[in-house]
Amino acid sequence: MTAAIDALLATRDGVRRSEIRALGPDDIADLAARAANPLDANSLRSLNTLAAAAMHDQSVAAVLSPIVTGTLARPDLDPLTRAAVLSYAAAAHVDPMPLLLAAAADADSDVAIAAWRALQFVARSGDLATLQQSLPPPGSQASAQAAFTVSLVAYRGGIAGFELPVLDDTHIRAIPNDEVHLFPIIQSATTAEDFALVTDLSVTELYLVAVQIEATTTIDCGEQHMLVCLDPDILPSFPGALVQAPAMPGIVAVQDPLGTSCGVRFLLLTNPDGAGGFFAQVYQAGGELMYQGHALSENIGDSAATLSLFALDQPGLRPIALEVSIGPGGWS
């Protein structure tokens, strides 16, 4: 047992990534011993902390992987714990696809859904055929999550044939004329301090987006401090690429209220409308469509496309009407 791990597990606050990266070999060995011991009260927390370290370090992933495999193989493991391991730790496994595909067929819907969500982190377009073969029966509890995961992987690879439905205007949440609780939407350049929180996340946690500060912009709305991270690998081809094939232009990360960490909350997806424009949709990882817009052909030029982004009629979602311009220079 090391003092660093004792202190880390004793705190009820979230663990900073800088603390995890500062762990030494003895600390990693201590975490591994606790994570592998089902009788340890901090077994699951140790496993997730070890996974956070493994996301950035393949040598730690090599230590983590047999523990994840062994944990998931335990016959006494309850479904919620299995789902928790799959939702995060399995994605840090050296070879996560076999584990996740096996769990995607689990009879417990919580386990299957967790596996399909974790597949969003690691599956690539070359895995689409395997993912399709693993889809659960239509109408099953995991089927909606599985279908969204397959579409997300296809969009990320620019592959057509897996387009998500576009909702008509009756699903838009209109801003009431008597709305008094309006929040301004303020865009600004991303600071190095804010961007450092994004780079604390691994590429896996960023849904395989290799973020760069030049392709990131900050948006403040009410108490929400968000970072729109566009994919620098495809950004130079905007907006032309967006009218040619489905795409995942980027992700939206949200900071915690204390400004000490952030996590991905929204996924940006686009697909051509067939008439020289494209639809833009903002999803959560569970497949919930939150915002939607449509860039018409007449609003697309050589250097930028403009569109209005509206909130959908979802519980707890505030109505918005946001004018967006997107091009090689980013989001404005």
Secondary structure, DSSP 8 states (H G I E B T S, - for coil): --HHHHHHHH--S---HHHHHT--HHHHHHHHHHHH-TTSTTHHHHHHHHHHHHTT-HHHHHHHHHHHHHHHT-TT--HHHHHHHHHTGGGGSSSHHHHHHHHHT-SSHHHHHHHHHHHHHH--GGGHHHHHHT---TTSTTHHHHHHHHHHHHHHTT-SS-------GGGB----TT------EEEEE--HHHHHHHHTS-TTTTTT----GGGEEEEEETTEEEEEEE-TTTGGGTTGGGGTS-EEEEEEEEE-TTSS-EEEEEEEEEEE-SSS-EEEEEE-TTS-EEEEEEE-GGGB-SS-EEEEEEEBS-TT----EEEEEEETTEE-
